[in-house]
Each structure stands twice: as C-alpha cells, then as structure tokens.
Amino acid sequence: MEQKVALNDGAFTTLQSWGAAGPAVVCVHGITSSRRSWERTALALERSFRVFAYDQRGHGDSSDVPGPMTLAQSLEDLRAVANAIGEPVNLIGHSWGGAVAVLGGRERFAMRVVAVDPMLYVPAGIWRKEYLDDVERDFALSPAALEADLRERLSSWHELDVEGKLHAVKRMRAQTIARLGSENRVDEGGWDLRPSLVDYPTRILMLAAAPAESVMSEEDLAFLRAQAGPNVTIVPFDDQGHNLHRTAFERYLAHAKAFLEV
C-alpha cells in the first residue's frame, strides 16, 4: 500500500507499507537508493511487523522534492513519517539513511534502531572523491545507458534490489548529492554524528562492513566502543562491503529480526 505524507515544509513523500499487524518498522534508504530498496526486507518481515519505507528528498518518487538536503531536514522528514504512522516505531537505516536513523533513535517515537554501515563521520575534503564523482559519471549517461550499466555492475544482486536501484535513479540528479555535501558542510568537517551516540538512549544494532569497504573507520568503531554506552551493539561483517544488507541478506536479516523481536 502507498500513501502520500506531507512534510513540514509542504512537500510530500511516498510512504509504502507491507504487513497487517505487529510493531512498526520504518526503513530509511541511503544515497542513490529509494523506498523500493527495502522490498526484500519488508517481504521477509511482514508476517511479524508492519514495515514502512519512504523516499528521502531527491530520490525515487521524491526526486523533484524541493527544500534543504541537510541532516536536520532529513530528521524532520523522518518525524513527519513517524507522525503519519502514529505509533512508536523501530528504525532500520543504511548509509546516509543509517545516519538519519541514528539521529531518529534519540527521538521519542523510536523504539530500537538497526543501522547498516551508517555514515557516522565523513572526513573533511573527501566528498567529491568518495561520493560525488561516481554519481556525476552515472548521471552523465542516458537513461538507457545507465540502466544497462547498473544491470551489468549489479549482476550479483537480487533482482528486487536491482529494480529498487533503478527506481531510485530514474529521475534523480547528481546535484542532489552535491547539495547533500555542501548543505551539510561536509568538506568543512560538518558531518560528524559520533557525539550523538555518546550515552545513546535507545538500543541500537550496528552492522559494520569490512574495514576496507565500510564508511565507518576503525577510529569510529573505537569511539563507539569507548563512548556509546551499553545500548550500542556492533556486529562486524568482515567479509562484506557497504551494501551488506543486499550481498549478505540472510545474515543481515537474521541479526535484524532477532534484535527487533526481543
């Protein structure tokens, strides 16, 4: 089922849901993904949970949604989605969406958080090299060429995950990712969520990709182990990359489901 949800500035997002009963789970996607990137997760959880996923600004069917690309606005959008659901929610987020879920975990509406290789800290000066160059290359292609390129590049992914990626990028532009960097002052050191995890008030499960493939550094993990407190559990996926919820789906799902069902 799909519905339109009004955001705090008058814009709208599309909220999709699966399942008829059980606790609510809201899934928050990452850069160049969309609500449809969570379809495998939703189908696997829908017998025990009501699962929701929405398009973040600049992505999927919200590709043309105006307004800030700041983390503060991303959190406001999550609040609007939680308010529309109208009950406490669990959160699952990946990458950028993992960062939003981490912030959401400090809100009254949050019960538990699963953060899949969340983007907690981005060192100054690397946004273009690590994030923007690739999307500029992709979106310079024609739609048909981009679809063919992605299908070849992601041939090891499940078909639902590939279709989710194609949905995400159908109308989006590289400028969205440029704004995500500039409006959060990333290259001036403005993206650092680690302080928000000090004495974290909500139970959170962090699934960390292999060190060479993760957006979390060894220093980030050391900070969490020293400062985050007893509510934070870190599970390493040392044989997987940043998209571990796609490439190691059954293992990711087992950890997430066991954590959310306790």
C-alpha positions in Angstrom: 0.0 0.0 0.0 1.2 3.5 -0.8 0.2 6.9 0.6 1.4 10.5 0.4 2.8 12.0 3.6 3.1 15.8 4.0 6.4 17.0 5.2 6.9 20.0 7.5 7.6 22.4 4.6 4.6 21.5 2.5 6.4 19.0 0.3 5.3 15.3 0.1 6.9 11.9 0.1 5.6 8.5 -0.8 5.2 6.1 2.1 4.9 2.4 1.2 3.8 -0.3 3.7 3.8 -4.1 4.0 2.2 -6.3 6.6 -1.1 -6.0 8.5 -0.1 -6.4 12.2 2.8 -6.2 14.6 5.2 -3.5 15.7 6.0 -0.7 13.1 9.4 -0.7 11.4 10.4 2.3 9.3 13.2 1.8 6.8 15.4 4.7 5.7 17.4 4.3 2.5 20.9 5.6 1.6 22.3 7.7 -1.3 21.0 6.8 -4.8 18.5 4.3 -3.3 14.8 4.7 -2.6 11.9 3.1 -0.6 11.9 0.2 -3.0 15.4 -0.8 -1.9 13.8 -2.2 1.2 11.3 -4.5 -0.6 13.2 -7.7 0.3 13.5 -6.7 3.9 9.8 -5.8 4.0 8.6 -9.1 2.4 10.8 -11.0 4.9 9.4 -9.2 7.9 5.8 -8.5 7.0 4.4 -11.6 8.9 5.8 -10.2 12.2 5.9 -6.5 11.6 4.2 -3.6 9.8 7.0 -2.4 7.6 7.2 1.1 6.1 9.7 2.8 3.7 9.7 6.2 2.2 11.6 8.2 -0.4 14.1 10.7 1.0 14.3 14.0 -0.7 16.0 13.9 -4.1 15.5 10.2 -4.5 12.9 7.8 -6.1 9.5 9.5 -6.5 10.7 12.4 -4.4 13.5 13.3 -6.9 11.9 16.6 -7.5 11.0 17.5 -3.9 12.5 20.9 -3.0 13.9 22.0 0.3 17.1 21.5 2.2 19.3 18.4 2.0 20.6 18.9 5.5 20.6 16.2 8.1 18.3 18.4 10.2 15.8 18.4 7.4 16.2 14.6 6.9 15.3 14.2 10.6 12.3 16.4 10.2 11.1 14.3 7.3 11.5 11.1 9.4 9.5 12.8 12.2 6.7 13.5 9.7 6.7 9.9 8.6 6.6 8.7 12.2 3.8 11.1 12.9 1.8 9.8 10.0 2.2 6.2 11.2 1.0 7.4 14.6 2.8 5.0 17.0 6.3 4.3 18.2 8.5 2.8 15.5 11.6 0.7 15.1 14.1 2.1 12.6 16.3 0.4 10.0 18.7 2.6 8.0 21.6 2.1 5.6 24.5 4.5 5.0 23.0 8.1 4.8 19.7 6.6 5.9 21.7 4.9 8.8 22.8 8.4 9.8 19.2 9.6 9.8 18.1 6.5 11.8 20.8 7.2 14.4 19.5 10.7 14.8 16.0 9.4 14.9 16.9 7.0 17.7 17.1 9.9 20.1 13.5 10.9 19.4 10.5 9.9 21.5 9.0 7.9 18.7 11.9 5.5 18.4 11.9 2.0 20.0 15.0 0.3 18.5 17.4 1.1 15.7 19.3 -1.1 13.2 22.0 0.9 11.5 23.5 -0.9 8.5 27.0 0.5 7.9 25.8 4.0 8.8 27.6 7.2 7.6 28.5 8.5 11.1 31.5 10.6 10.1 32.9 11.9 6.8 36.4 13.4 7.0 36.7 16.9 5.6 37.7 17.3 1.9 36.7 13.9 0.6 33.0 14.3 -0.5 33.8 14.7 -4.2 36.3 11.8 -4.4 34.3 9.4 -2.3 30.7 10.3 -3.2 30.2 12.9 -5.9 32.5 11.7 -8.7 30.7 8.4 -9.2 27.2 9.8 -9.3 28.3 12.5 -11.8 29.7 9.8 -14.0 26.5 7.8 -13.7 24.0 10.6 -14.4 26.0 11.8 -17.4 24.8 8.7 -19.1 21.5 8.5 -21.0 18.7 6.7 -19.0 19.0 3.6 -21.2 22.8 3.5 -20.9 22.6 4.0 -17.1 20.1 1.1 -16.7 22.3 -1.2 -18.8 25.4 -0.2 -16.9 23.7 -0.7 -13.5 22.3 -4.1 -14.5 25.8 -5.2 -15.5 27.5 -3.7 -12.5 25.0 -5.1 -10.0 24.5 -8.5 -11.7 25.3 -10.3 -8.4 22.4 -8.6 -6.6 18.9 -10.0 -6.1 16.6 -8.7 -8.9 14.4 -6.9 -6.3 17.5 -4.9 -5.2 18.4 -4.1 -8.8 14.9 -2.9 -9.5 15.0 -0.8 -6.4 18.2 0.9 -7.5 16.7 1.6 -11.0 13.7 3.1 -9.4 15.9 5.3 -7.2 17.9 6.8 -10.0 15.2 7.1 -12.7 14.7 10.9 -12.2 17.4 11.9 -9.7 20.3 14.2 -10.5 23.9 14.5 -9.3 23.1 17.9 -8.0 21.2 16.2 -5.1 24.4 14.5 -3.9 26.4 17.7 -4.4 23.9 19.5 -2.2 23.9 16.8 0.4 27.6 17.5 0.8 27.6 21.3 0.5 24.5 21.9 2.7 25.9 19.8 5.5 29.3 21.5 5.2 30.9 18.1 4.8 34.2 19.4 3.4 34.5 21.7 6.4 34.0 18.8 8.8 30.3 19.2 9.3 29.3 15.6 9.1 30.1 14.0 12.5 27.3 12.1 14.3 29.6 10.4 16.7 28.8 12.8 19.6 25.1 12.0 19.2 26.0 8.4 20.1 27.6 9.2 23.5 25.4 7.5 26.1 22.9 6.6 23.4 19.4 6.3 25.0 18.0 3.7 22.6 19.1 0.1 21.9 20.9 0.1 18.6 22.4 -2.6 16.5 25.2 -1.5 14.1 26.2 -3.8 11.3 29.7 -2.8 10.1 31.1 -3.8 6.7 34.7 -4.9 6.3 37.2 -2.1 7.3 38.4 -1.5 3.7 34.8 -1.3 2.4 33.0 0.4 5.3 32.0 4.1 5.6 32.9 3.6 9.3 36.6 3.7 10.2 38.4 1.7 12.9 38.6 5.0 14.8 34.8 5.4 14.6 34.3 1.9 15.9 36.8 2.5 18.7 35.0 5.7 19.7 31.7 3.9 19.8 33.0 1.1 22.0 34.5 3.6 24.4 31.8 6.3 24.4 28.4 5.0 23.2 27.4 3.0 26.2 25.6 -0.3 26.8 22.8 0.3 24.4 25.1 0.0 21.4 25.9 -3.4 19.9 28.3 -3.7 17.0 28.3 -6.7 14.7 31.1 -6.9 12.1 30.5 -8.3 8.6 34.2 -8.6 7.9 33.7 -10.4 4.6 31.1 -7.9 3.2 31.1 -4.4 1.6 29.0 -1.4 2.3 25.8 -3.0 0.8 25.9 -5.9 3.2 22.1 -5.9 3.6 22.0 -6.8 -0.1 25.0 -9.0 -0.5 24.6 -11.0 2.8 20.9 -10.6 3.0 20.1 -13.7 5.1 22.7 -13.0 7.7 21.7 -9.3 7.9 18.1 -10.3 8.2 18.7 -12.9 10.9 20.6 -10.3 13.0 18.0 -7.6 12.4 15.0 -9.8 13.1 16.4 -11.3 16.3 17.2 -7.8 17.6 13.8 -6.3 16.8 11.9 -9.3 18.2 13.4 -9.2 21.7 
